[in-house]
Amino acid sequence: MEFAELRDAIEKVPLVDGHAHNIVALDSSFPFVSAFTEAAGEALSLAPHSLSFKISFYRLLNFAWFQRSLREIAELYGCENSLKAVEEHRRSLGLESIASACFKAAGISVVLIDDGLKLHKKHEIDWHKSYFPYVGRILRVERLAEEILESTATVAKEILGLKSIAAYRSGLDINPKVTSKDAEEGLAEALSSGKPVRLANKNIIDYIFVRSLEVALSFDLPVQIHTGFGDKDLDLRLANPLHLRAVLEDERFSQSRLVILHASYPFSKEASYLASVYPQVYLDFGLAVPKLSVHGMQSSVKELLELAPIKKVMFSTDGYAFPETYYLGAKKARECVLSVLQDACRDGDLTVAEAVEAARDIFSQNAIQLYKINFNSDAIQSREVVPTNSLKLGDKVPATGVSFVRVIWVDASGQHRCRVVPAKRFNDIVKNNGVGLTFACMGMASYIDAPADGSNLTGTGEIRLMPELSTKRKIPWLEKEEMVLADMHLKPGQPWEYCPREALRRISKVLKHEFNLVVNAGFENEFVVLKSVSRDGKEEWVPLESTAYCSTTGFDGASPILHDVVAALDSLNIPVEQLHKEAGKGQLEIALAHTTCSNAADNLIYAREVIRSVARKHGLMATFVPKYALDDIGSGSHVHLSLSQNGENVFMGTNDGSSKHGMSRIGSYDRIQPNTWSGAYQCWGKENREAPLRTACPPGISDGLVSNFEIKSFDGCANPHLGLAAIIAAGIDGLRRHIELPEPVETNPFLFEGKLKRLPQSLTESLEALQKDKVFDDLIGQNLLVAIKAVRKAEIDHYSKNKDAYKQMIFRY
């Protein structure tokens, strides 16, 4: 049979690595624990220039298959097939280049990292985000419990699943009926041993396991379970997944999603059986591939597929410490699955087309669906197959192909600004120490690059722009640049009180602490696309077209730009929900999907960057200025908000009739004019687009219930983080004072002119209202508010004296 199509599909599929661990620094030494070490827990140095690197590498790879793996790594590096040559190669190029080469050759697009493994000088999860399009976290529950007892636990973020290593501690014979009293006795035993805490008592381990399943169910998270072989402190007899039967039969956990790791080797047949009879069981074959012999790897995967549905079998590398482990895991997995699927085709179990689909499911789609990864796999159609000899000694090209990194911040007036550093300096210095910036940066108005009078910010004093590495992205419209959003610190680790991102972070913590609530947000981006024309020898920027609201003709004219914009947003993992031609001349709208408020603010900044830059590449200009032309419709940045508690939308009411208005009890100025859908009056309404506060009931929500609300006064001159912080502050004030909503306005508020209070009709009125408000002083910060007020006061003075000055705002927003 001809298998070229299958081989090509397997070679090019971007991998989703469902289980891996952190990479460590080159000068790390750590207690290396492996199923193949001669002395578990021995401290081994990974420094590439030392002899102990050879020892650690031998033990990592296991001498039985060491020669094969060394040969493949030497082939990748284009160096001699010897440890000395590989050692020299690693020392010469350094970790960043080695990691880039290995990860690129592995072809991994998504990696889920269990960072609960203790490794000396391990890189945090954010470090890995420089190398993979998507990085998620798996939370190891036993380690979390130990950290809580040691008072060293930190806030867990971006969790895609939980993981249990109960097999290592007391085995998989879990008692699902373990009581809290049993657990207390086990806890007392653990604490009596002092610190560091190591939980091994069966009652406490069982209790943590059962409670973790309950938590996972409430947050709709899968749970990974170590089974089968592992380190020498594991009793293999108790690592048989059949011991989990009591848990699997418990009705409480019938809707759980349990991932049996490591092919459960040598219990692969037992694991396959469980996946075939229990709908909540899934399988992952990491560690078995590549640590077994070639025959062992193939036999293990075949045994998994004998009974288990293909849709339940997933790939992982189980890579850790060394980038080479990721590469070897991916390479051998592709070879192994190819061999297994070829045999299935030869035996008549699968057609070639079915085998191709199976490969894509195993390597990518199954994990994306199980872990509910918000990742557009279509954005990366296929990986580039990296040839061997891809990273030779003497290569001078940066490992990532990146020359510059833009460090971006948004100031008090809402303007995007950046400092740019060479990629090498960013990696060597800036990512840990930041880049300097004057205090004056947060006191600048929209018309001048100087601090406003009364802002209390001057050119004296300097902060550090600290890159938030989780936001670091490859710039889609430029091949050799990256961008990253920055926090503002007085010194690394000490946030500056004027930092907008910190303000939103701080106020979100207040909401979480006092009410256990989290705000989710999604923005609508309205903007005007302009083209350059020459009139009387002068350049003017005029709207691209003049069609009507939702015009198909207007959309056709902008379609080339919008295709590029959406593709760029996809590459940044920013989902677009819909887009259309808006009512203004040259005006378009792109609506972004909702996410947590901090992520939504970050996404909005990047979306604006994309839209402006893509338009520029098309020889056009995109502006978010709220009022491009005084005689036309304005542009807003309407924000949709909802509240969640423990992962559930609590803004929505219930169907029993007890919810008032379908909600639970928690629940620029020329632009803001009546009859323009911008919200000019102080009121709210149900699906009322003339109200500044509109409750929404989108498709899929029961009639009469409300899932989110829209605020219309947000626009493109607002700093996204400060705007959201202000909204949350107002919400906290309402919750603290138990303020009730008035009755909704069900018609055009303009009909109640004189009865409804108008919102501020000018920046002057708005500033006066802010001066009187004391709620924001405590929640947002008094000094930050002083600077904001000074900036807006300066803008009032400037634009009132210079009537045409607003026309220059298209170059700043």
N, C-alpha and C positions, 0 to 999 in steps of 0.2 A: 504494500500500500504506500501511497505518497503522503508524507506528513509535513511537507514544506509549509503549508498553511498553519498547521498546529504549532510547529516550531517557531514560525515567525510571530504568531500571536503571543506565545509564551515569552519569547525574547523581548517583545515590545510592551507588554502590559505594565503600566505603572503600579508598583506594589503597595499594598496597605499592610504595614507591619504591625500586627495586633498585639505584640508583646515584646518589649525590649527594655534595656536599662541604660543608665547614664554613661557617657564617655568620661574618662578621667584625664586630668592634666598629665603632660609627659613626665613631670617630676613627681608624680604621685607614688606613694607606697601604701598598700592597703592589705588587710587580711584577706588573702585570696582563697575563696572557698569554691571548690569545683568537684564534681563527681570523679574527676580523674587526677586530683592532686595526691601526692604521696603523704603530705602532712597538711590537713585542712587547717586553715587559719594562720598559716605562716605568713609573716610580713614579707612581701616581695616588691622590689622596686621596679617601676615601669620606665625608669629613665633610659632612653634609647642608647645612651653612650656607655652604659654600665653592663658588666657581665651578667648581673641578675636579670636583665631584660631577657637574656636567652633562657634563663631558668623559668621565668614566669611564662614566657611564650611557649616553651615546651609543655608546661603543665596546662596552660590554657587549651592548647590544641590536642593534647594527649598523644603520646609518642606513637600509638598505633596508627594514627592518621596524620601525624605531624608532617611527614614527607610530602603527602599529597597537598596539604594546605599551604605549606611553605612554597611549594612549586607554583601554586596558583597565585599566591600573593606576589612572588618574585616576577611572575609573568605580567601581572597587572602593573607593577612598578617599572618593568623593563630593566631589571637588574639581574645580577648573577643569582643562581638558585642556591643561596647559602644564607645562614643566619647573619653572618658578618656583613654580607652585602645589603640585606634588608635593614639591618641595624644602621648601617651607614646612610642608607637612603632616608630612613625616618629622621635621623639626626639632621641631615642636610636640609630637608624640606620643612620640618616642623609639623605640629599637630594640625594646624589649619589647612595646610595643603594636603596632608595625608587624608584627613577627614573628608575634604571636598572630593578627592579622587575616589575614595572607597564608596562614599554615599552616592556619587554620580554613577559609578559603575554598577552599584547595587540596583539602581533604578527604583528607589523607594520614594513614593510621593506622600505617604502618610505614615507616621510612626506614633504608636501609643507607648508611653514610657512609664514603667513602674519604677519610681524613684525611691522606693522604700529599701532598696539594697544598700547596705553601708559600704561605701567606697571612699577611700581617702582622696581628697581633692577632686571629687567628682564635679563635673560641670552641671549647673542647674538646667532645668528643662528649657529655659529661655535661650540658652546657648545653642541648643540643637535647632532652634527655629531659623537659624541662619543657613541651614543646610537642607531643610525639608519644607515643602510648601505648607504642610499641616502637621502640627505636633500636638498630641493630646496627652492627658495624664491619667494613669491608673493608680488608684489609691490603695496601698497595702494596709489592710485594716489592723492586723496584729501590731505592725510597727507604729501605726497611728496611736493605738491604745497605749503602747509603751511610751511614746513621746508625751502623751497626755499625763501619764503618771510621773514622768520625769520633768514635767512642766517645760518641755521644749517644743511642743506642737505649734505649728503655724497655720494660718488660714489656708485651706485647700481651695485651689482655683482650677477652673477648666477641667473638671473631672468628667471622664467619659465612661468610667467603670470602676468597680471595686475589685480587690484581689485578696484571696485568703491563702496563707501558707500553713493552714492547720495540719497538713500532712507532715510538716517538719516538726511540729510541736507535740501533738498528742494523737495524730492520726485522723483519718477521714470517717471513723465510726462515730459520727456526730449524733448526739442525743438532742433531737429537736424540741424535747420537752424540758430541757434544763431550766431550772428556776433561778431567780435572782439570789435566793438564799445560797444555792449551790455555788453560784458565781462569787458571792461575797467571801465564802470560805476559800475558794481558789485564789481570789485576789489577795486575801490576807497572807496566804502562803507566798505569793509572788513578792509582795512588798517586804516581807520579813528578810528577804535576801539582800535588800538594799539596792543601790544604783550601781551600774545601769540596770534597768529593769528588763528582765527577759521572761515573758509569759510562756509557761509550759504546762501548767495545771490543766487537766482535761476539762474540768467544769468551766473555768473562765474562758478557755479557748472555744468550747462549744457555745457558750453564751455569746461571745463576740461574733462567732460565725452566724448564729441564728438572728441576732439583732441586726447584723450587717445585711442579711437577706431581706429583712423587713424594711430597712432604710433604702436599699437598692430598689425594692418594689415601689416605695413611695415616690422615688425620684426617677423611676423608669430607667434604671441603670443595670447593665449586665454585671455579673460577678465572675471573675476568673478564679479558678481553683487549681492549685498545684497538685498534680497527681503523678504517679509513676516515679521514675528514677530522679535522683538529685544528688545533693551533697551527702557526705558520709554520716552526718548526724540524723539522717532520715531512716526510719524503720520501713523498709520497702514493703513489708507485709501489711502495714497499715496505710499504705499509699495507693491501694487498689481502689479504683473509683466505685466498685460495687458496694463498698461500705457506705456510700452516699444514699443508698436506697431508702432508708428511713426518712431522710430529708425530702427525697423526690416524691415519696408517697404522701407527704404531709400536704393537705389541701391548701394551707396558707401559702405554699410556695409553688403551686401549680402554674402560676403565671410568671414565675421567675425566669431569667435567662442565665444559665450557668455554662461557662466555657471551661471545658476540661483541657488543661494545658499539657504540652510536651508529648502529645500523642498517647499519653498515659503509659508510655513504654516501661516495662514489658507487658502492660495490660491493654494493648491496643485493641484486641478483639473485644475485651470487656467494655471498653469505651465506645466502640462502634455499636455494640448491642444497646447500651444505654441511650445513645443518640437515636437509635431506631425506634425505641419504645416509649421514650419520654420526650414530649414536645419541647420541654424547657432545656434540654441538653444540647450543647454545641461542642465542636472539637477544634483544637488548634495543635498543629504538629511541630511547632518550634522546639528547639533543643534536640529532639530526635533527629531532625535535619538541621545542621550537618554533622552532629557528633557521632553518629553511628557509621558503620562501614557503608559502602555503596549499596550492598545487598540488604543491609539492615534498614537503611533509609527507605528503600523501595518497598521492602516487606511491610514496614510499619505503616506507610501511607496506604498500601494496598489493603491492609487489614482494617484500617479506618473506613475505607470506602466500600468494604464488602457488605456492610449492613447500613451504615449511616447515609442519609441523603446528602448528595453533593452540596446542596444549599446550606448544609450545617458544618462544612469542613473549611477551615481557614488557615492561612499561612502566617507565620511570624519568624523572625530571625533569632529571638532570644539573645540578640546581640548585647554586649556590655563591655565597658572599660576601653576596649580597643575598637577603632573604626573598622578594622579588618574583620571583626566577628560579624558585623552587619553584612559586609560584602560576601563573606563565605556563606553565611546563612541564605542570602538571596540567590547566590549563584547555584549552590547545590540544590536548593528548593526548585528552581526552574528546571534543572537537569533531572531531578527525581520525578517531578510531576509529569514532565514530558515523557519519560520512560514508562511511567505507570499508565498514562492515558494512551500512549501508543499501543501498549499491550491490550488495553481495554478495547481499542478499535480492532486490533487483529483478532481478538476473541469474539468480536461481534456484539459486545456489550454496548458500545457507543459508535455512532458515526463520527467522522472527522469534524463535521459541523457541531455536533453535540459536545465533542471533546474540547473544541475551541471555546464554546460557551462555558463549559465546566471549568476550564483554566481561568477564565476571567472571573468567574464566581469565586473560586478558591483563593485567587491572589488579590482580589479587590472588592467585588460587589458584596459578597457575603458579610465582610467586616464592616463596610460602609453602612449597610442596612442594620446589622446587629447593634453596632455602637452608635447608630444614628449620627454619623459624622456629617457635619455641615460642610461638605467639601464637594465641589463640582468636579467629578472625575472626568467629565467631558472637556474641561478646560485644559487638561493635559491629555491629548489624544493618544499619544504613545511616547515611550521613553526613547531617548537617543541611545542606541546600542554603542557602548563605549568600547573601543578596541583595546587590546592589551598594549603594553608599552605606552600607556596614556600619560604617564607622569614620570619623565626621565630626569636624571640628575642634570642640573644646569638649566632647567626650564625657568624662565624669568616671568612668565605670564602669571598674574595673580590666580590663585586656585579657583576662586569663584568667578573670574572674568570681570570683576567689578573694579572700576577705577575710583569712583567718588561715592560718598555717602552723604545724603542731605539730612541734617538734623533739624526737624521742623517744630516750630511752636506757633501758637496763635495768640496775638496780644489782646489787650483789653478792648481795643476798638474792633476786634474781629478780623484783623488782617493776618494772612498767612505769611510767615517769614521763615528763613532757614539759614543756617551756617553749613558750609560744605567742607568736608575733610577727605583727604585721600583714604582709600579703603585700608591700606596698611596701617596708617596712623589711627584710624577708627578702631581696628582690631587690637592694636598694641596698647593704645592709651585711652582713647575717648570713650569706649564702651564701658570702662570701669571708672574713669575719672571725669568724664564729661568734657564740655568745652565752655570757655568763659564767655560771659555776656554781661553787659552793663545793667545796673538797676533800672536805668531809664527806659529799658525795653518795654516795661509794662505801663509806662505813662504816656505813650505816644498816641496822638489822635490820628484820624483818618486822612488828614491833609498835610501833615508834616512829620518828619522823622526827628522829633525832639520832644522831651517830656512836657506835659501840660502843667501850667501854673497851678499850684495847689495840690498836685498829685503826691507830693513828698518824695518823689523819685527823681534822682538826678544822675549825672554821669559819674558821680562818686559812689564807689561800691560795685562789687561784681558777684554774680551768681554762677552756678554751674548748670549748664543744660545737660541733664542726665538722660541718655537714650533709654527708652522703655523697650527693651529688646524684643518683647513679645509683639511689638508693632512693626518690627523691621520687615520691609518688603522690597522685592525687586521692582524697580520702576518699569511699568509695562511699555511705556512709549520711548524709553531709552535703554539700549542694551547694556550699557556699562555703568549704570548708576543704581543705587538703592536709596531708600528713604526710611526714616524712623522718627516717631514722635518722641518728644522730650518732656520730662518733668523738670521743674525748676528747683534746685537745691542751693542752699547757702554754701554747703560743702557736701560731698557725696554722703548720702544717708541722712541728711538733715533738710527736709522739705522747706521751701521758702513760702511764707504766708501769702504771697501774691500769685502763687502757681495755680492756674485755672484747673488743671487736671487734679491737683491735690484738693482743691476746693470741692469739686464734685465727689471725689473719693471720700472726703471727710464727711460731707453731708449725707452721703449714701450710707455710711456707717451709723450715723445717728438714726436714720430711718430704720435700719436693720436692727439696731440695738433696742430702740424704744418700742417698735411695733412689729418686728420680725418681717419686714416688708422689703421687697426689691422692686425697683422701677425698671420696666422694659420700655424701649423707645424705638421708633422708626421714623425716618424723615422723608418728606417729599421735597425734592429739589426743583424749584422753578428757576429758570434762567433764560436770558435772551442771547441769541446768537447774532452777532453783527458781522458785516462785511465792510471792507475798506473801499471807499470811493474817493475820487478826486473832484473837488469843486473849487473853481477859481484858483487852481494851483495849490489848494490845501487838502490835506487828508481828513476825511470825515468817516465816522463809523456809523453805519445805518443798519436797521434790522435786515436779516437775511431774506425774509419774505413777509407777506401781510395776510396770510390766510386765517380762517376762523378756528374756533375751538374744536379740537379733535378732527381737524381737517385731514383727510387722506392725502390730499395734494401737498399740504404742508409737511406731513410726515415723510412723504416721498423725498421732498427736497432735503430734509435733514437726515434721512436714513443712513447715508454713508458715515456720517459722524456718529450717529447713535450705535451703529454696529460696532464701531471701534471702541466707543465708550463702554458698552456692555461687556465686550470681550476683555477690556482692561480691568473692569470691576470684577469680573469672574476670576481673573488671574490673581486678584487680591483677596479672594474669598469674601467678596461683598455681594450678597444676593440682591438682584433687582426684581421687584414684584411686578411693576408695570411702567409703561412710559407712553406719552402721547403729546400731541401738539396742543399747547395752551392757547388762551384767548388773545394774549397780547401779540403784537407784531414781532415775529422772530422768536416767540416764547415757546419753550418746551418744558416738560416736567418728567422727572425720573423718580420713582418711588422706591425706596430701599426697604428691605425686610427689617422687621423689628429684632432687637437683641437687647442685652443688658445695657443700661443707660451709658456706662462708660465706653463700651464697645460701639454703641450707636454714635456717640460723639466722635470717636476715632474714625469710624467709617464715613461720617459726614465730611470730615476734613479731607480724607483721601478721595472721596467722591468728587469734591470740588476741585482738587488737584487734577484728577483724571479729566474731568469735563473741560476745564480751561486748557489743559495741555493738548488734549486731542483736537480741540477746536483750533488751537494754534498750528498744529501740524497740518491742518486742512486749509491754512491761510485765513482763518477766521478768528473771531474773538467771542468768548462766552463770558457773560458778566452776571453776577448774582446781586448786583445793586438793586435795592428794593423798588426804585422808581427810575427806570431808564429815561422815560419820556413822561412829562407831567400830564399829557393828554391821553395816556394809554394805561392799560392795566398794569399793576405792579407785580413784582415777583416776591413770593414768600418762601419760607422753609418750614412749612407746617410740620408739627411733630405729633405723632400718635403715641400715646402713653397707656400703659397698663400696669397693674400691680400684681406681684406674685408672692406667695407665701409657701415656703417649702416646695417650690416648684409648681404650684398650682395657681391659676389665675383667680385672684380673690376680688377683682374688681367686678366680676360678673355676679349677678344675683342668682336666684333659684327659680324654678318653675312652679313653686307651690303658692305663688301669689303674695308671699311675704316681703318680697323685695320691691322697694320703692323705685320707680323709674327703671326697673331692670338692673339696678346696681346694688351691690352689697353696701353696708355702712362705711366700709373703707373705700372706699372707692375715689420800622420806619413809618412815618406818620402820614405822608401824602398817600401811601399805599393803602392805609387802613381807612377806607371810606365806605359808607353805606352802599348797598347794591353792587358790591364788587367781590362778594364771597371772601372778604378779608376779616370780617368780624369787628364792627366799629362800636358796639354797645356792650355794656357790662351785663351779660346774660349768658345763658347756656340753652342748648336745644338738642332734641333728639333728631339726628340726621338732618340738622338745620345748618346749611352751609353759610348762612348769613350770620350765625352766632360765632363769637370768638372761641367758644368752648363747645365742641360738638361731640356728643356721644355716638358711637358707631356700633352697628350690628352687622358685621360682614358675613358673607356666605359661610354656612356651616354652624352658625350660632342660632340657638332657638329664638323664635320670634319673641320680641319684647325684651330680650336680654341684651346686655351691653358688655362687650369684651374689652373695649378701650375707648379713650377719648382723644380728641384732636384739639391742639392749641394752634391758632392761626397767626398769632402776633409774632412768632419767631420768623426771622428773615436772614438773608445772607450776610448782613453786617454784624450778626451776633456771634460771639465766641461760643461754640457749641457746649463746651464744658460749663462755662459760667451761666449760660441760658438754662441748661438742665438743672444746675445747682439752684438757681432762683426758683424754678418750678417746684423742685422737691422741698425747698425751704417753705414755700407757701403751703404745700400739702402738709408738711409736718405741723405748721402752725394751726391748720384746720383740724387735724387729728387731735392735737393737744387740747384744743378748745371745744372739741366736739361740735363744730359748726355744721349746721344742716343746710342742704341745698335749697334755694327757693324753687318755686315751680318753674318748669321749663317754658321757654318761649317757642311756640309751635309754628310761628309764621315769621315773616320778615320783620326784624326788630325796628326797621325804619318806620313802620306803621305806628310804633309807640313813641315816636319822637316827642320829647318833653316829659315822658313818663319813665323811660329807661335812661340811666346815666350813661353818657358817652365815655368811652375810654379816652385817655389823653390824645389830643389831636395834634400835638407837636412834641418835639423832643424837650422843649422847655417845660411843658406840663408834666411830662413823664419824669423829668429830673426832679421837679417840685414834689411829686408824689413819693419818689424814692427818698428824698431828704426827710420826709415826715415818717417814713417807715422805720421802725426799730427792730423788727423781727430779723431782718437780714444781717444786722450788725453782729448778732450772736452766732448765727448759723453759717454765714458766709465769711465773716471776718471784717472787722471795722476798717482796718488799714487798706485792705483790698477794695472795699467800697469807696473809701476816700479817693483812691486812684481812679476808679471807674467814673465817679461823679466828676472829677476834675477833667477827665478826657472828654466826657460828654458836654461839659460846660464850655470847654475850649471849642468844640465843634459848633455849638450854638452860636458863639460869638463870631466864629469865622464865616460860617455859611450865611448868617444874617447880614453880614457886611459885604459879602461877595456872592451876589445872586447867581452867577453862572458857575460857581466853583464846583457845584455838585456834578457837573458834567465830567470832571476829571476822576470821579469815583469808579468809573468803569475800568480804570487801569489799576485799581487797588482791590476791587472785589469781583 
